[in-house]
Protein backbone atom coordinates (compact mmCIF):
# COMPACT_ATOMS: atom_id res chain seq x y z
CA UNK A 1 0.00 0.00 0.00
CA UNK A 2 1.31 3.46 -0.90
CA UNK A 3 0.08 6.59 0.85
CA UNK A 4 0.23 10.25 -0.03
CA UNK A 5 -1.05 13.10 2.14
CA UNK A 6 0.04 15.86 -0.26
CA UNK A 7 -1.57 17.27 -3.40
CA UNK A 8 0.68 15.52 -5.94
CA UNK A 9 -1.92 13.06 -7.18
CA UNK A 10 -2.30 11.20 -10.46
CA UNK A 11 -5.36 11.54 -12.69
CA UNK A 12 -7.43 9.31 -10.41
CA UNK A 13 -7.58 12.21 -7.97
CA UNK A 14 -10.00 13.86 -10.38
CA UNK A 15 -12.47 11.11 -9.54
CA UNK A 16 -12.77 12.69 -6.09
CA UNK A 17 -14.70 15.49 -7.72
CA UNK A 18 -17.41 13.01 -8.71
CA UNK A 19 -17.98 11.87 -5.12
CA UNK A 20 -21.66 12.31 -4.37
CA UNK A 21 -20.75 13.08 -0.77
CA UNK A 22 -19.17 16.45 -1.64
CA UNK A 23 -22.17 17.73 -3.59
CA UNK A 24 -23.46 21.10 -2.37
CA UNK A 25 -20.64 21.60 0.13
CA UNK A 26 -19.40 25.16 0.52
CA UNK A 27 -15.96 26.07 -0.80
CA UNK A 28 -14.60 26.29 2.76
CA UNK A 29 -16.07 22.90 3.70
CA UNK A 30 -14.75 21.27 0.55
CA UNK A 31 -11.28 22.73 1.07
CA UNK A 32 -11.12 21.49 4.67
CA UNK A 33 -12.42 18.04 3.74
CA UNK A 34 -9.76 17.66 1.06
CA UNK A 35 -7.03 18.82 3.48
CA UNK A 36 -8.00 16.10 5.97
CA UNK A 37 -7.77 13.23 3.50
CA UNK A 38 -4.89 10.80 3.21
CA UNK A 39 -4.59 9.10 -0.18
CA UNK A 40 -3.44 5.53 -0.65
CA UNK A 41 -3.15 2.95 -3.43
CA UNK A 42 -4.10 -0.68 -2.81
CA UNK A 43 -3.46 -3.80 -4.87
CA UNK A 44 -6.20 -6.28 -5.74
CA UNK A 45 -7.48 -8.57 -2.95
CA UNK A 46 -6.64 -6.09 -0.18
CA UNK A 47 -8.96 -6.14 2.84
CA UNK A 48 -10.00 -2.59 3.67
CA UNK A 49 -12.13 -3.62 6.65
CA UNK A 50 -13.82 -6.75 7.97
CA UNK A 51 -17.08 -7.63 9.69
CA UNK A 52 -16.84 -7.15 13.43
CA UNK A 53 -14.11 -4.52 13.33
CA UNK A 54 -14.63 -1.14 14.97
CA UNK A 55 -14.38 1.65 12.38
CA UNK A 56 -11.54 4.12 12.78
CA UNK A 57 -11.57 5.78 9.35
CA UNK A 58 -13.97 7.18 6.78
CA UNK A 59 -13.16 5.83 3.29
CA UNK A 60 -13.86 7.27 -0.15
CA UNK A 61 -13.29 5.14 -3.25
CA UNK A 62 -11.62 7.23 -5.96
CA UNK A 63 -10.62 4.58 -8.50
CA UNK A 64 -11.15 0.83 -8.90
CA UNK A 65 -13.82 -1.50 -7.56
CA UNK A 66 -14.42 -2.90 -4.07
CA UNK A 67 -16.42 -6.01 -3.19
CA UNK A 68 -18.82 -5.67 -0.24
CA UNK A 69 -19.69 -9.04 1.25
CA UNK A 70 -21.16 -10.85 4.23
CA UNK A 71 -19.68 -14.08 5.55
CA UNK A 72 -21.25 -16.89 7.54
CA UNK A 73 -19.56 -18.76 10.38
CA UNK A 74 -19.23 -21.75 8.03
CA UNK A 75 -17.21 -19.68 5.56
CA UNK A 76 -19.93 -19.11 2.99
CA UNK A 77 -19.75 -15.68 1.38
CA UNK A 78 -22.57 -13.55 -0.04
CA UNK A 79 -21.42 -10.66 -2.19
CA UNK A 80 -23.67 -7.79 -1.21
CA UNK A 81 -22.54 -5.33 -3.85
CA UNK A 82 -19.68 -3.82 -5.84
CA UNK A 83 -18.63 -0.28 -4.92
CA UNK A 84 -17.51 1.99 -7.76
CA UNK A 85 -15.53 5.25 -7.87
CA UNK A 86 -17.26 8.12 -6.10
CA UNK A 87 -18.84 5.95 -3.39
CA UNK A 88 -18.22 6.03 0.35
CA UNK A 89 -17.29 2.82 2.15
CA UNK A 90 -18.65 1.90 5.57
CA UNK A 91 -20.41 5.22 6.12
CA UNK A 92 -23.11 3.92 8.51
CA UNK A 93 -20.71 2.23 11.00
CA UNK A 94 -18.29 5.14 10.81
CA UNK A 95 -21.09 7.58 11.55
CA UNK A 96 -22.73 5.54 14.32
CA UNK A 97 -19.64 3.93 15.85
CA UNK A 98 -21.08 0.43 15.51
CA UNK A 99 -18.97 -2.45 14.24
CA UNK A 100 -18.76 -3.17 10.52
CA UNK A 101 -21.46 -5.60 9.39
CA UNK A 102 -19.84 -6.20 5.99
CA UNK A 103 -16.36 -6.86 4.61
CA UNK A 104 -14.75 -4.63 1.97
CA UNK A 105 -12.07 -6.08 -0.32
CA UNK A 106 -10.49 -4.55 -3.43
CA UNK A 107 -11.16 -6.35 -6.69
CA UNK A 108 -8.42 -4.55 -8.61
CA UNK A 109 -5.92 -1.78 -7.97
CA UNK A 110 -7.77 0.95 -6.10
CA UNK A 111 -7.14 4.47 -4.90
CA UNK A 112 -8.69 5.33 -1.56
CA UNK A 113 -9.02 8.64 0.28
CA UNK A 114 -9.44 8.27 4.03
CA UNK A 115 -9.76 10.46 7.08
CA UNK A 116 -9.96 9.47 10.69
CA UNK A 117 -13.38 8.95 12.21
CA UNK A 118 -12.71 11.69 14.78
CA UNK A 119 -11.79 14.17 12.05
CA UNK A 120 -14.89 13.18 10.06
CA UNK A 121 -17.25 13.70 13.00
CA UNK A 122 -15.59 17.01 13.90
CA UNK A 123 -15.97 18.09 10.27
CA UNK A 124 -19.71 17.40 10.46
CA UNK A 125 -19.93 19.44 13.64
CA UNK A 126 -18.24 22.42 11.99
CA UNK A 127 -20.27 22.12 8.77
CA UNK A 128 -23.80 20.92 9.73
CA UNK A 129 -24.93 21.24 6.10
CA UNK A 130 -22.87 18.12 5.38
CA UNK A 131 -25.34 16.09 7.43
CA UNK A 132 -27.68 16.32 4.44
CA UNK A 133 -25.06 14.58 2.35
CA UNK A 134 -24.67 11.88 5.00
CA UNK A 135 -28.44 11.36 5.08
CA UNK A 136 -28.56 11.09 1.29
CA UNK A 137 -25.73 8.56 1.20
CA UNK A 138 -27.31 6.47 3.95
CA UNK A 139 -30.65 6.54 2.10
CA UNK A 140 -28.94 5.37 -1.08
CA UNK A 141 -27.22 2.56 0.85
CA UNK A 142 -30.61 1.50 2.23
CA UNK A 143 -32.17 1.56 -1.24
CA UNK A 144 -29.35 -0.60 -2.62
CA UNK A 145 -29.78 -3.05 0.25
CA UNK A 146 -33.51 -3.30 -0.47
CA UNK A 147 -32.78 -3.88 -4.15
CA UNK A 148 -30.34 -6.67 -3.28
CA UNK A 149 -32.92 -8.34 -1.01
CA UNK A 150 -35.53 -7.96 -3.74
CA UNK A 151 -33.23 -9.48 -6.33
CA UNK A 152 -32.35 -12.45 -4.13
CA UNK A 153 -35.69 -13.00 -2.47
CA UNK A 154 -38.28 -12.16 -5.11
CA UNK A 155 -36.62 -13.40 -8.29
CA UNK A 156 -37.68 -17.04 -8.26
CA UNK A 157 -35.05 -18.45 -10.60
CA UNK A 158 -31.29 -18.13 -10.89
CA UNK A 159 -31.52 -16.76 -14.48
CA UNK A 160 -33.90 -14.02 -13.28
CA UNK A 161 -31.55 -13.16 -10.41
CA UNK A 162 -28.56 -12.96 -12.75
CA UNK A 163 -30.55 -10.82 -15.19
CA UNK A 164 -31.43 -8.42 -12.35
CA UNK A 165 -27.78 -8.25 -11.29
CA UNK A 166 -26.62 -7.42 -14.82
CA UNK A 167 -29.28 -4.72 -15.10
CA UNK A 168 -28.11 -3.29 -11.79
CA UNK A 169 -24.55 -3.12 -13.12
CA UNK A 170 -25.80 -1.38 -16.26
CA UNK A 171 -26.32 1.77 -14.16
CA UNK A 172 -22.52 2.17 -14.11
CA UNK A 173 -21.97 0.84 -17.63
CA UNK A 174 -20.89 2.68 -20.75
CA UNK A 175 -23.46 3.28 -23.46
CA UNK A 176 -22.21 2.27 -26.92
CA UNK A 177 -23.73 1.66 -30.34
CA UNK A 178 -23.66 -2.07 -29.61
CA UNK A 179 -25.33 -1.77 -26.19
CA UNK A 180 -24.20 -1.19 -22.61
CA UNK A 181 -20.58 -2.14 -21.98
CA UNK A 182 -19.75 -3.55 -18.53
CA UNK A 183 -16.40 -4.43 -17.02
CA UNK A 184 -16.62 -7.37 -14.63
CA UNK A 185 -13.55 -8.63 -12.80
CA UNK A 186 -15.55 -11.29 -10.93
CA UNK A 187 -15.23 -14.98 -11.74
CA UNK A 188 -18.37 -17.04 -12.36
CA UNK A 189 -18.02 -18.43 -8.85
CA UNK A 190 -17.90 -14.91 -7.40
CA UNK A 191 -20.91 -13.85 -9.48
CA UNK A 192 -22.66 -16.90 -8.03
CA UNK A 193 -21.99 -15.43 -4.57
CA UNK A 194 -23.98 -12.35 -5.66
CA UNK A 195 -27.09 -14.32 -6.59
CA UNK A 196 -26.95 -17.42 -4.40
CA UNK A 197 -26.03 -19.85 -7.18
CA UNK A 198 -23.17 -22.23 -7.96
CA UNK A 199 -20.38 -21.49 -10.41
CA UNK A 200 -21.68 -24.17 -12.75
CA UNK A 201 -25.15 -22.61 -12.75
CA UNK A 202 -23.75 -19.16 -13.57
CA UNK A 203 -21.65 -20.57 -16.42
CA UNK A 204 -24.70 -22.33 -17.87
CA UNK A 205 -26.89 -19.20 -17.60
CA UNK A 206 -24.28 -17.04 -19.34
CA UNK A 207 -24.12 -19.60 -22.13
CA UNK A 208 -27.92 -19.44 -22.47
CA UNK A 209 -27.89 -15.62 -22.46
CA UNK A 210 -25.28 -15.56 -25.21
CA UNK A 211 -27.24 -18.10 -27.24
CA UNK A 212 -30.36 -15.91 -26.94
CA UNK A 213 -28.24 -12.86 -27.92
CA UNK A 214 -29.01 -11.06 -24.66
CA UNK A 215 -25.33 -10.27 -24.20
CA UNK A 216 -21.85 -10.73 -25.58
CA UNK A 217 -18.75 -11.43 -23.49
CA UNK A 218 -15.15 -10.65 -24.36
CA UNK A 219 -12.91 -11.57 -21.46
CA UNK A 220 -13.75 -9.28 -18.54
CA UNK A 221 -15.93 -7.09 -20.77
CA UNK A 222 -19.63 -7.73 -21.38
CA UNK A 223 -21.92 -6.01 -23.84
CA UNK A 224 -25.61 -6.02 -22.89
CA UNK A 225 -26.92 -5.89 -26.44
CA UNK A 226 -30.62 -6.33 -25.67
CA UNK A 227 -31.37 -4.65 -22.38
CA UNK A 228 -35.14 -4.69 -22.92
CA UNK A 229 -35.14 -8.45 -23.43
CA UNK A 230 -33.03 -8.85 -20.29
CA UNK A 231 -35.61 -6.80 -18.32
CA UNK A 232 -38.37 -9.13 -19.50
CA UNK A 233 -36.21 -12.12 -18.58
CA UNK A 234 -35.76 -10.64 -15.10
CA UNK A 235 -39.51 -10.26 -14.70
CA UNK A 236 -39.32 -6.47 -14.81
CA UNK A 237 -40.93 -5.93 -18.20
ZILINPE-V850895 format. One record per residue. N is the residue number from 0. PSI is psi as a letter, one per 30 degrees, with the letter a starting at -180 (none if undefined). Layout:
n: (N N)
psi: (PSI PSI)
//
This chain:
n: (0 1 2 3 4 5 6 7 8 9 10 11 12 13 14 15 16 17 18 19 20 21 22 23 24 25 26 27 28 29 30 31 32 33 34 35 36 37 38 39 40 41 42 43 44 45 46 47 48 49 50 51 52 53 54 55 56 57 58 59 60 61 62 63 64 65 66 67 68 69 70 71 72 73 74 75 76 77 78 79 80 81 82 83 84 85 86 87 88 89 90 91 92 93 94 95 96 97 98 99 100 101 102 103 104 105 106 107 108 109 110 111 112 113 114 115 116 117 118 119 120 121 122 123 124 125 126 127 128 129 130 131 132 133 134 135 136 137 138 139 140 141 142 143 144 145 146 147 148 149 150 151 152 153 154 155 156 157 158 159 160 161 162 163 164 165 166 167 168 169 170 171 172 173 174 175 176 177 178 179 180 181 182 183 184 185 186 187 188 189 190 191 192 193 194 195 196 197 198 199 200 201 202 203 204 205 206 207 208 209 210 211 212 213 214 215 216 217 218 219 220 221 222 223 224 225 226 227 228 229 230 231 232 233 234 235 236)
psi: (k k l j g a g i l a f f e f f f f f k f e f k g k l e e e e e e e e f f k k k l k k l l g k k e l l k f l k k f l k k k j e k a k k k k l k k l f f g k k j j f l j k l k f l l k h e e e e e f g l l k g l k k k k f a k l k k k l l l e e e e e e e e e f i f f f e e e e e e e e e e e e e e e e e e e e e e f f j e l e e e e e e e e e e e f f f g l k k l f f a k k k k j g k l e e e e e f f g h l l e e e e e e e e e e e e e g h f l k k i b g k k j j f i e e e e e e e f g f none)
//
